Amino acid sequence: MTDVQVTCINKLPRENKHEGITHLGNSTGKWARSQVIQWIESGTNTFYTLVGGKRANVGVINGPNGKYVRTHADGQWNDNLLALPECP
């Protein structure tokens, strides 16, 4: 299992809180949200953010419009992914 740091996202529309994230990435590449969800659910890879020196693990949420990704740290779901810049 690989532990992957996420350093950027792509989001359409940018204003949508969660379901709008289309891709997650870092300096080695970017992956479609659906692929990241599949890897997390199968246990193939784990993903995390590091914002302000704090690690937050990326998890999968079942929302009203389907599955999406969100970070979890210190026992709470939060929006660390939304603090990341756009991927090129």
N, CA, C and O atoms as a Tinker XYZ file with bonds, in Angstrom:
   352  protein
     1  N      0.849000   -1.177000    0.000000    73     2
     2  CA     0.000000    0.000000    0.000000    64     1     3
     3  C      0.888000    1.231000    0.000000    63     2     4     5
     4  O      1.871000    1.302000    0.737000    81     3
     5  N      0.535000    2.189000   -0.825000    73     3     6
     6  CA     1.273000    3.436000   -0.919000    64     5     7
     7  C      0.507000    4.546000   -0.218000    63     6     8     9
     8  O     -0.711000    4.650000   -0.357000    81     7
     9  N      1.222000    5.375000    0.537000    73     7    10
    10  CA     0.663000    6.532000    1.227000    64     9    11
    11  C      1.010000    7.763000    0.394000    63    10    12    13
    12  O      2.183000    8.120000    0.284000    81    11
    13  N      0.006000    8.416000   -0.194000    73    11    14
    14  CA     0.214000    9.472000   -1.179000    64    13    15
    15  C     -0.237000   10.821000   -0.628000    63    14    16    17
    16  O     -1.370000   10.971000   -0.170000    81    15
    17  N      0.669000   11.803000   -0.679000    73    15    18
    18  CA     0.288000   13.156000   -0.273000    64    17    19
    19  C     -0.368000   13.875000   -1.447000    63    18    20    21
    20  O      0.168000   13.887000   -2.555000    81    19
    21  N     -1.527000   14.472000   -1.198000    73    19    22
    22  CA    -2.241000   15.259000   -2.192000    64    21    23
    23  C     -1.862000   16.723000   -1.971000    63    22    24    25
    24  O     -2.003000   17.244000   -0.865000    81    23
    25  N     -1.378000   17.388000   -3.031000    73    23    26
    26  CA    -0.949000   18.779000   -2.900000    64    25    27
    27  C     -1.741000   19.738000   -3.779000    63    26    28    29
    28  O     -1.565000   20.953000   -3.693000    81    27
    29  N     -2.630000   19.182000   -4.641000    73    27    30
    30  CA    -3.445000   20.048000   -5.495000    64    29    31
    31  C     -4.729000   19.303000   -5.883000    63    30    32    33
    32  O     -4.816000   18.079000   -5.789000    81    31
    33  N     -5.712000   20.080000   -6.319000    73    31    34
    34  CA    -6.980000   19.510000   -6.785000    64    33    35
    35  C     -7.441000   20.255000   -8.030000    63    34    36    37
    36  O     -6.999000   21.372000   -8.296000    81    35
    37  N     -8.329000   19.631000   -8.784000    73    35    38
    38  CA    -9.088000   20.315000   -9.829000    64    37    39
    39  C    -10.543000   20.202000   -9.436000    63    38    40    41
    40  O    -10.986000   19.166000   -8.941000    81    39
    41  N    -11.286000   21.277000   -9.659000    73    39    42
    42  CA   -12.645000   21.346000   -9.150000    64    41    43
    43  C    -13.544000   22.067000  -10.141000    63    42    44    45
    44  O    -13.224000   23.164000  -10.597000    81    43
    45  N    -14.674000   21.444000  -10.472000    73    43    46
    46  CA   -15.680000   22.073000  -11.326000    64    45    47
    47  C    -17.057000   21.785000  -10.767000    63    46    48    49
    48  O    -17.371000   20.609000  -10.585000    81    47
    49  N    -17.886000   22.737000  -10.485000    73    47    50
    50  CA   -17.542000   24.150000  -10.409000    64    49    51
    51  C    -16.741000   24.434000   -9.133000    63    50    52    53
    52  O    -16.905000   23.723000   -8.141000    81    51
    53  N    -15.909000   25.424000   -9.138000    73    51    54
    54  CA   -15.026000   25.726000   -8.014000    64    53    55
    55  C    -15.812000   26.034000   -6.732000    63    54    56    57
    56  O    -15.315000   25.770000   -5.637000    81    55
    57  N    -17.016000   26.582000   -6.844000    73    55    58
    58  CA   -17.794000   26.962000   -5.659000    64    57    59
    59  C    -18.420000   25.770000   -4.930000    63    58    60    61
    60  O    -18.721000   25.877000   -3.741000    81    59
    61  N    -18.620000   24.646000   -5.608000    73    59    62
    62  CA   -19.259000   23.483000   -4.998000    64    61    63
    63  C    -18.375000   22.940000   -3.883000    63    62    64    65
    64  O    -17.181000   22.721000   -4.090000    81    63
    65  N    -18.944000   22.723000   -2.711000    73    63    66
    66  CA   -18.162000   22.353000   -1.532000    64    65    67
    67  C    -17.385000   21.049000   -1.679000    63    66    68    69
    68  O    -16.210000   21.015000   -1.313000    81    67
    69  N    -17.981000   19.973000   -2.196000    73    67    70
    70  CA   -17.298000   18.686000   -2.201000    64    69    71
    71  C    -17.432000   17.933000   -3.521000    63    70    72    73
    72  O    -16.435000   17.482000   -4.084000    81    71
    73  N    -18.645000   17.798000   -4.007000    73    71    74
    74  CA   -18.864000   16.973000   -5.190000    64    73    75
    75  C    -18.136000   17.497000   -6.415000    63    74    76    77
    76  O    -17.938000   16.749000   -7.373000    81    75
    77  N    -17.731000   18.765000   -6.413000    73    75    78
    78  CA   -17.080000   19.362000   -7.567000    64    77    79
    79  C    -15.637000   18.948000   -7.784000    63    78    80    81
    80  O    -15.094000   19.234000   -8.851000    81    79
    81  N    -14.978000   18.286000   -6.828000    73    79    82
    82  CA   -13.586000   17.876000   -7.020000    64    81    83
    83  C    -13.553000   16.788000   -8.094000    63    82    84    85
    84  O    -14.194000   15.746000   -7.956000    81    83
    85  N    -12.796000   17.044000   -9.167000    73    83    86
    86  CA   -12.712000   16.078000  -10.259000    64    85    87
    87  C    -11.408000   15.290000  -10.240000    63    86    88    89
    88  O    -11.383000   14.122000  -10.626000    81    87
    89  N    -10.314000   15.929000   -9.788000    73    87    90
    90  CA    -9.002000   15.286000   -9.766000    64    89    91
    91  C     -8.235000   15.691000   -8.512000    63    90    92    93
    92  O     -8.409000   16.792000   -7.988000    81    91
    93  N     -7.389000   14.788000   -8.042000    73    91    94
    94  CA    -6.467000   15.056000   -6.947000    64    93    95
    95  C     -5.076000   14.766000   -7.482000    63    94    96    97
    96  O     -4.912000   13.884000   -8.325000    81    95
    97  N     -4.065000   15.497000   -7.003000    73    95    98
    98  CA    -2.746000   15.274000   -7.554000    64    97    99
    99  C     -1.614000   15.756000   -6.668000    63    98   100   101
   100  O     -1.815000   16.249000   -5.558000    81    99
   101  N     -0.405000   15.590000   -7.210000    73    99   102
   102  CA     0.813000   16.090000   -6.585000    64   101   103
   103  C      1.850000   16.280000   -7.692000    63   102   104   105
   104  O      1.495000   16.282000   -8.871000    81   103
   105  N      3.113000   16.439000   -7.335000    73   103   106
   106  CA     4.137000   16.724000   -8.345000    64   105   107
   107  C      4.408000   15.544000   -9.286000    63   106   108   109
   108  O      5.042000   15.720000  -10.327000    81   107
   109  N      3.939000   14.353000   -8.932000    73   107   110
   110  CA     4.185000   13.188000   -9.799000    64   109   111
   111  C      3.026000   12.877000  -10.735000    63   110   112   113
   112  O      3.176000   12.057000  -11.641000    81   111
   113  N      1.879000   13.509000  -10.540000    73   111   114
   114  CA     0.748000   13.267000  -11.421000    64   113   115
   115  C     -0.564000   13.643000  -10.773000    63   114   116   117
   116  O     -0.595000   14.158000   -9.656000    81   115
   117  N     -1.654000   13.380000  -11.485000    73   115   118
   118  CA    -2.981000   13.598000  -10.908000    64   117   119
   119  C     -3.891000   12.466000  -11.343000    63   118   120   121
   120  O     -3.691000   11.830000  -12.377000    81   119
   121  N     -4.907000   12.240000  -10.506000    73   119   122
   122  CA    -5.789000   11.092000  -10.686000    64   121   123
   123  C     -7.229000   11.547000  -10.586000    63   122   124   125
   124  O     -7.549000   12.465000   -9.831000    81   123
   125  N     -8.101000   10.901000  -11.351000    73   123   126
   126  CA    -9.530000   11.188000  -11.300000    64   125   127
   127  C    -10.077000   10.818000   -9.920000    63   126   128   129
   128  O     -9.632000    9.855000   -9.296000    81   127
   129  N    -11.026000   11.584000   -9.471000    73   127   130
   130  CA   -11.652000   11.328000   -8.171000    64   129   131
   131  C    -12.152000    9.893000   -8.088000    63   130   132   133
   132  O    -11.979000    9.242000   -7.058000    81   131
   133  N    -12.764000    9.389000   -9.148000    73   131   134
   134  CA   -13.299000    8.022000   -9.124000    64   133   135
   135  C    -12.195000    6.997000   -8.899000    63   134   136   137
   136  O    -12.412000    6.001000   -8.208000    81   135
   137  N    -11.021000    7.223000   -9.469000    73   135   138
   138  CA    -9.894000    6.300000   -9.285000    64   137   139
   139  C     -9.391000    6.357000   -7.845000    63   138   140   141
   140  O     -9.104000    5.323000   -7.242000    81   139
   141  N     -9.286000    7.570000   -7.294000    73   139   142
   142  CA    -8.843000    7.722000   -5.904000    64   141   143
   143  C     -9.823000    7.021000   -4.961000    63   142   144   145
   144  O     -9.407000    6.333000   -4.029000    81   143
   145  N    -11.118000    7.194000   -5.203000    73   143   146
   146  CA   -12.134000    6.525000   -4.379000    64   145   147
   147  C    -11.962000    5.007000   -4.465000    63   146   148   149
   148  O    -12.023000    4.317000   -3.447000    81   147
   149  N    -11.750000    4.493000   -5.661000    73   147   150
   150  CA   -11.566000    3.041000   -5.840000    64   149   151
   151  C    -10.337000    2.558000   -5.070000    63   150   152   153
   152  O    -10.399000    1.527000   -4.400000    81   151
   153  N     -9.230000    3.283000   -5.156000    73   151   154
   154  CA    -8.007000    2.893000   -4.449000    64   153   155
   155  C     -8.199000    2.924000   -2.930000    63   154   156   157
   156  O     -7.731000    2.030000   -2.224000    81   155
   157  N     -8.889000    3.959000   -2.430000    73   155   158
   158  CA    -9.126000    4.049000   -0.982000    64   157   159
   159  C    -10.006000    2.890000   -0.523000    63   158   160   161
   160  O     -9.695000    2.219000    0.461000    81   159
   161  N    -11.101000    2.659000   -1.235000    73   159   162
   162  CA   -12.038000    1.614000   -0.830000    64   161   163
   163  C    -11.436000    0.215000   -0.934000    63   162   164   165
   164  O    -11.786000   -0.665000   -0.149000    81   163
   165  N    -10.543000    0.001000   -1.885000    73   163   166
   166  CA    -9.932000   -1.326000   -2.033000    64   165   167
   167  C     -8.723000   -1.511000   -1.117000    63   166   168   169
   168  O     -8.211000   -2.622000   -0.977000    81   167
   169  N     -8.270000   -0.423000   -0.495000    73   167   170
   170  CA    -7.105000   -0.507000    0.378000    64   169   171
   171  C     -5.788000   -0.517000   -0.380000    63   170   172   173
   172  O     -4.739000   -0.800000    0.199000    81   171
   173  N     -5.835000   -0.207000   -1.680000    73   171   174
   174  CA    -4.627000   -0.183000   -2.499000    64   173   175
   175  C     -3.695000    0.956000   -2.098000    63   174   176   177
   176  O     -2.489000    0.754000   -1.955000    81   175
   177  N     -4.253000    2.159000   -1.916000    73   175   178
   178  CA    -3.492000    3.344000   -1.542000    64   177   179
   179  C     -4.243000    4.117000   -0.469000    63   178   180   181
   180  O     -5.461000    4.003000   -0.335000    81   179
   181  N     -3.494000    4.902000    0.287000    73   179   182
   182  CA    -4.077000    5.888000    1.196000    64   181   183
   183  C     -3.638000    7.255000    0.701000    63   182   184   185
   184  O     -2.593000    7.388000    0.065000    81   183
   185  N     -4.433000    8.262000    0.993000    73   183   186
   186  CA    -4.148000    9.621000    0.557000    64   185   187
   187  C     -4.299000   10.549000    1.752000    63   186   188   189
   188  O     -5.099000   10.298000    2.653000    81   187
   189  N     -3.515000   11.633000    1.746000    73   187   190
   190  CA    -3.576000   12.598000    2.848000    64   189   191
   191  C     -3.161000   13.972000    2.346000    63   190   192   193
   192  O     -2.544000   14.107000    1.289000    81   191
   193  N     -3.516000   14.997000    3.135000    73   191   194
   194  CA    -3.038000   16.351000    2.893000    64   193   195
   195  C     -2.165000   16.744000    4.074000    63   194   196   197
   196  O     -2.258000   16.160000    5.154000    81   195
   197  N     -1.325000   17.730000    3.857000    73   195   198
   198  CA    -0.491000   18.284000    4.912000    64   197   199
   199  C     -0.634000   19.794000    4.799000    63   198   200   201
   200  O      0.065000   20.439000    4.017000    81   199
   201  N     -1.549000   20.350000    5.590000    73   199   202
   202  CA    -1.847000   21.785000    5.538000    64   201   203
   203  C     -1.486000   22.389000    6.887000    63   202   204   205
   204  O     -1.980000   21.941000    7.922000    81   203
   205  N     -0.641000   23.389000    6.880000    73   203   206
   206  CA    -0.216000   24.025000    8.125000    64   205   207
   207  C      0.492000   23.060000    9.054000    63   206   208   209
   208  O      0.408000   23.196000   10.274000    81   207
   209  N      1.196000   22.079000    8.483000    73   207   210
   210  CA     1.922000   21.105000    9.283000    64   209   211
   211  C      1.062000   20.009000    9.892000    63   210   212   213
   212  O      1.566000   19.178000   10.647000    81   211
   213  N     -0.235000   19.995000    9.575000    73   211   214
   214  CA    -1.148000   18.979000   10.118000    64   213   215
   215  C     -1.581000   18.011000    9.025000    63   214   216   217
   216  O     -2.016000   18.418000    7.947000    81   215
   217  N     -1.453000   16.731000    9.324000    73   215   218
   218  CA    -1.883000   15.689000    8.398000    64   217   219
   219  C     -3.383000   15.461000    8.535000    63   218   220   221
   220  O     -3.923000   15.426000    9.641000    81   219
   221  N     -4.041000   15.307000    7.396000    73   219   222
   222  CA    -5.455000   14.944000    7.366000    64   221   223
   223  C     -5.614000   13.846000    6.319000    63   222   224   225
   224  O     -5.251000   14.039000    5.159000    81   223
   225  N     -6.150000   12.708000    6.716000    73   223   226
   226  CA    -6.361000   11.586000    5.806000    64   225   227
   227  C     -7.564000   11.840000    4.915000    63   226   228   229
   228  O     -8.561000   12.414000    5.352000    81   227
   229  N     -7.466000   11.410000    3.667000    73   227   230
   230  CA    -8.572000   11.544000    2.720000    64   229   231
   231  C     -9.452000   10.312000    2.851000    63   230   232   233
   232  O     -8.968000    9.181000    2.806000    81   231
   233  N    -10.754000   10.544000    3.014000    73   231   234
   234  CA   -11.718000    9.456000    3.125000    64   233   235
   235  C    -12.815000    9.600000    2.082000    63   234   236   237
   236  O    -12.903000   10.610000    1.384000    81   235
   237  N    -13.638000    8.586000    1.989000    73   235   238
   238  CA   -14.741000    8.562000    1.021000    64   237   239
   239  C    -16.051000    8.776000    1.762000    63   238   240   241
   240  O    -16.316000    8.126000    2.773000    81   239
   241  N    -16.868000    9.694000    1.253000    73   239   242
   242  CA   -18.181000   10.014000    1.820000    64   241   243
   243  C    -19.250000    9.640000    0.806000    63   242   244   245
   244  O    -19.091000    9.884000   -0.390000    81   243
   245  N    -20.336000    9.050000    1.281000    73   243   246
   246  CA   -21.491000    8.770000    0.434000    64   245   247
   247  C    -22.441000    9.952000    0.544000    63   246   248   249
   248  O    -23.175000   10.067000    1.526000    81   247
   249  N    -22.437000   10.821000   -0.442000    73   247   250
   250  CA   -23.290000   12.013000   -0.416000    64   249   251
   251  C    -24.561000   11.811000   -1.196000    63   250   252   253
   252  O    -24.759000   10.761000   -1.807000    81   251
   253  N    -25.423000   12.801000   -1.184000    73   251   254
   254  CA   -26.699000   12.695000   -1.910000    64   253   255
   255  C    -26.517000   12.583000   -3.420000    63   254   256   257
   256  O    -27.400000   12.085000   -4.118000    81   255
   257  N    -25.368000   13.046000   -3.928000    73   255   258
   258  CA   -25.100000   12.972000   -5.367000    64   257   259
   259  C    -24.053000   11.922000   -5.696000    63   258   260   261
   260  O    -23.474000   11.952000   -6.782000    81   259
   261  N    -23.799000   10.996000   -4.782000    73   259   262
   262  CA   -22.803000    9.957000   -5.011000    64   261   263
   263  C    -21.602000   10.120000   -4.094000    63   262   264   265
   264  O    -21.598000   10.959000   -3.193000    81   263
   265  N    -20.598000    9.316000   -4.333000    73   263   266
   266  CA   -19.408000    9.316000   -3.488000    64   265   267
   267  C    -18.501000   10.494000   -3.821000    63   266   268   269
   268  O    -18.369000   10.896000   -4.977000    81   267
   269  N    -17.882000   11.035000   -2.777000    73   267   270
   270  CA   -16.885000   12.080000   -2.966000    64   269   271
   271  C    -15.815000   11.930000   -1.902000    63   270   272   273
   272  O    -15.957000   11.112000   -0.993000    81   271
   273  N    -14.739000   12.711000   -2.002000    73   271   274
   274  CA   -13.627000   12.616000   -1.066000    64   273   275
   275  C    -13.620000   13.822000   -0.134000    63   274   276   277
   276  O    -14.017000   14.929000   -0.497000    81   275
   277  N    -13.151000   13.557000    1.084000    73   275   278
   278  CA   -13.079000   14.597000    2.098000    64   277   279
   279  C    -11.999000   14.205000    3.084000    63   278   280   281
   280  O    -11.721000   13.018000    3.256000    81   279
   281  N    -11.383000   15.184000    3.737000    73   279   282
   282  CA   -10.324000   14.873000    4.694000    64   281   283
   283  C    -10.882000   14.705000    6.098000    63   282   284   285
   284  O    -11.927000   15.254000    6.447000    81   283
   285  N    -10.150000   13.926000    6.893000    73   283   286
   286  CA   -10.535000   13.631000    8.271000    64   285   287
   287  C     -9.295000   13.757000    9.145000    63   286   288   289
   288  O     -8.287000   13.091000    8.912000    81   287
   289  N     -9.383000   14.623000   10.160000    73   287   290
   290  CA    -8.262000   14.806000   11.087000    64   289   291
   291  C     -8.804000   15.156000   12.459000    63   290   292   293
   292  O     -9.834000   15.818000   12.583000    81   291
   293  N     -8.108000   14.709000   13.478000    73   291   294
   294  CA    -8.492000   15.011000   14.863000    64   293   295
   295  C     -9.941000   14.643000   15.154000    63   294   296   297
   296  O    -10.627000   15.341000   15.901000    81   295
   297  N    -10.407000   13.532000   14.554000    73   295   298
   298  CA   -11.751000   13.042000   14.838000    64   297   299
   299  C    -12.864000   13.791000   14.141000    63   298   300   301
   300  O    -14.035000   13.554000   14.437000    81   299
   301  N    -12.535000   14.702000   13.213000    73   299   302
   302  CA   -13.576000   15.472000   12.540000    64   301   303
   303  C    -13.332000   15.516000   11.036000    63   302   304   305
   304  O    -12.190000   15.546000   10.578000    81   303
   305  N    -14.430000   15.520000   10.275000    73   303   306
   306  CA   -14.340000   15.721000    8.830000    64   305   307
   307  C    -14.109000   17.195000    8.601000    63   306   308   309
   308  O    -14.721000   18.026000    9.272000    81   307
   309  N    -13.228000   17.544000    7.659000    73   307   310
   310  CA   -12.943000   18.944000    7.398000    64   309   311
   311  C    -12.730000   19.169000    5.900000    63   310   312   313
   312  O    -12.872000   18.247000    5.097000    81   311
   313  N    -12.389000   20.397000    5.542000    73   311   314
   314  CA   -12.296000   20.800000    4.133000    64   313   315
   315  C    -10.870000   21.084000    3.689000    63   314   316   317
   316  O    -10.660000   21.989000    2.880000    81   315
   317  N     -9.883000   20.348000    4.184000    73   315   318
   318  CA    -8.491000   20.607000    3.825000    64   317   319
   319  C     -8.241000   20.521000    2.325000    63   318   320   321
   320  O     -7.388000   21.245000    1.810000    81   319
   321  N     -8.951000   19.666000    1.616000    73   319   322
   322  CA    -8.756000   19.566000    0.167000    64   321   323
   323  C     -9.061000   20.888000   -0.518000    63   322   324   325
   324  O     -8.410000   21.245000   -1.500000    81   323
   325  N    -10.045000   21.613000   -0.009000    73   323   326
   326  CA   -10.446000   22.872000   -0.634000    64   325   327
   327  C     -9.402000   23.964000   -0.433000    63   326   328   329
   328  O     -9.423000   24.966000   -1.147000    81   327
   329  N     -8.485000   23.792000    0.525000    73   327   330
   330  CA    -7.427000   24.772000    0.759000    64   329   331
   331  C     -6.259000   24.593000   -0.204000    63   330   332   333
   332  O     -5.354000   25.426000   -0.248000    81   331
   333  N     -6.277000   23.506000   -0.974000    73   331   334
   334  CA    -5.166000   23.223000   -1.889000    64   333   335
   335  C     -5.325000   23.999000   -3.196000    63   334   336   337
   336  O     -6.444000   24.301000   -3.609000    81   335
   337  N     -4.194000   24.324000   -3.852000    73   335   338
   338  CA    -4.281000   25.026000   -5.140000    64   337   339
   339  C     -4.756000   24.107000   -6.262000    63   338   340   341
   340  O     -4.834000   22.889000   -6.098000    81   339
   341  N     -5.069000   24.710000   -7.392000    73   339   342
   342  CA    -5.455000   23.951000   -8.583000    64   341   343
   343  C     -4.251000   23.205000   -9.137000    63   342   344   345
   344  O     -3.136000   23.727000   -9.132000    81   343
   345  N     -4.473000   21.988000   -9.614000    73   343   346
   346  CA    -3.428000   21.225000  -10.298000    64   345   347
   347  C     -3.253000   21.803000  -11.705000    63   346   348   349
   348  O     -4.216000   22.268000  -12.315000    81   347
   349  N     -2.012000   21.769000  -12.218000    73   347   350
   350  CA    -1.813000   22.236000  -13.598000    64   349   351
   351  C     -2.482000   21.314000  -14.595000    63   350   352
   352  O     -2.416000   21.555000  -15.801000    81   351
